[in-house]
Amino acid sequence: MSDGFVIKTDIDGFDFREVTDLLNGFGLSDLDNDKQRLVFERSYAKVFILKDGHVAAVGRALSDGIAQASIYNIAVREDLWGKGLGRTVINELLRQVEGCNVVLYTHPKHIGLYEHWGFRKLKTSYAHFPNEEHFLAEGFLE
Ligand SMILES: CC(C)(COP(=O)(O)OP(=O)(O)OC[C@H]1O[C@@H](n2cnc3c(N)ncnc32)[C@H](O)[C@@H]1OP(=O)(O)O)[C@@H](O)C(=O)NCCC(=O)NCCS
């Protein structure tokens, strides 16, 4: 990438708090910094795009690295939307879990986005959420 962008796949060398602030700022998470760091450390695949040393975009995937993977926490800093960073994060995650079946669920307002990025809608997926009311209220659940 150009324009001062650097893609990282490890968690060191930048202020991780910027990841926590980015995700919490969009309501994608409410974890504190230590827990969020652990979440990324435990994830099989992770991507951080830095611009001038600061976090510009993030994403992660849980996976066995062989057969199955699921993507979470895709976010791009708002002043950098529309420049292809989101697609770059997705492509880098797909590269790290190449060969796997990859699933994700998204907020209802982003369904078209993932179809734009080459994902197909599942007909048979189910979820079990501890805080079901939130997901019902936000329109995730039938
Ligand atoms: C969603 C998000 C990650 C997109 O990041 P981005 O860097 O702006 O995305 P990109 O520039 O790579 O791609 C945007 C493309 O998707 C298209 N797009 C955007 N929203 C869309 C939608 N709802 N339906 C169809 N296409 C859509 C754009 O037109 C653009 O198309 P192009 O690449 O052909 O020009 C970013 O807006 C974000 O961080 N939002 C807040 C956090 C969030 O909601 N994350 C998703 C959680 S599942």
The ligand as a Gaussian input file, in Angstrom:
#p B3LYP/6-31G(d) Opt

LIG

0 1
 C      -18.036000      -0.524000       6.738000
 C      -16.592000       0.009000       6.641000
 C      -15.646000      -0.979000       7.263000
 C      -16.238000       0.201000       5.161000
 O      -14.867000       0.607000       5.089000
 P      -14.288000       1.400000       3.810000
 O      -12.814000       1.471000       3.943000
 O      -15.014000       2.684000       3.649000
 O      -14.699000       0.402000       2.644000
 P      -14.074000       0.320000       1.176000
 O      -13.630000       1.688000       0.764000
 O      -13.061000      -0.772000       1.129000
 O      -15.304000      -0.220000       0.348000
 C      -16.461000       0.518000       0.231000
 C      -17.209000      -0.013000      -1.015000
 O      -18.400000      -0.638000      -0.575000
 C      -19.519000       0.036000      -1.138000
 N      -20.570000       0.038000      -0.121000
 C      -20.577000       0.698000       1.052000
 N      -21.706000       0.415000       1.738000
 C      -22.435000      -0.436000       0.964000
 C      -23.699000      -1.077000       1.102000
 N      -24.450000      -0.914000       2.220000
 N      -24.123000      -1.879000       0.110000
 C      -23.357000      -2.066000      -1.014000
 N      -22.138000      -1.486000      -1.193000
 C      -21.691000      -0.673000      -0.216000
 C      -19.005000       1.411000      -1.492000
 O      -19.796000       1.966000      -2.505000
 C      -17.589000       1.091000      -1.948000
 O      -17.609000       0.578000      -3.252000
 P      -16.315000       0.618000      -4.244000
 O      -15.184000      -0.080000      -3.538000
 O      -16.759000      -0.105000      -5.460000
 O      -16.032000       2.071000      -4.441000
 C      -16.486000       1.403000       7.320000
 O      -17.482000       2.237000       6.833000
 C      -16.609000       1.332000       8.835000
 O      -15.611000       1.134000       9.530000
 N      -17.831000       1.543000       9.390000
 C      -18.015000       1.561000      10.834000
 C      -17.768000       0.220000      11.478000
 C      -18.701000      -0.819000      10.929000
 O      -19.903000      -0.627000      10.854000
 N      -18.098000      -1.946000      10.489000
 C      -18.810000      -3.049000       9.888000
 C      -19.243000      -3.961000      10.934000
 S      -19.865000      -5.447000      10.257000

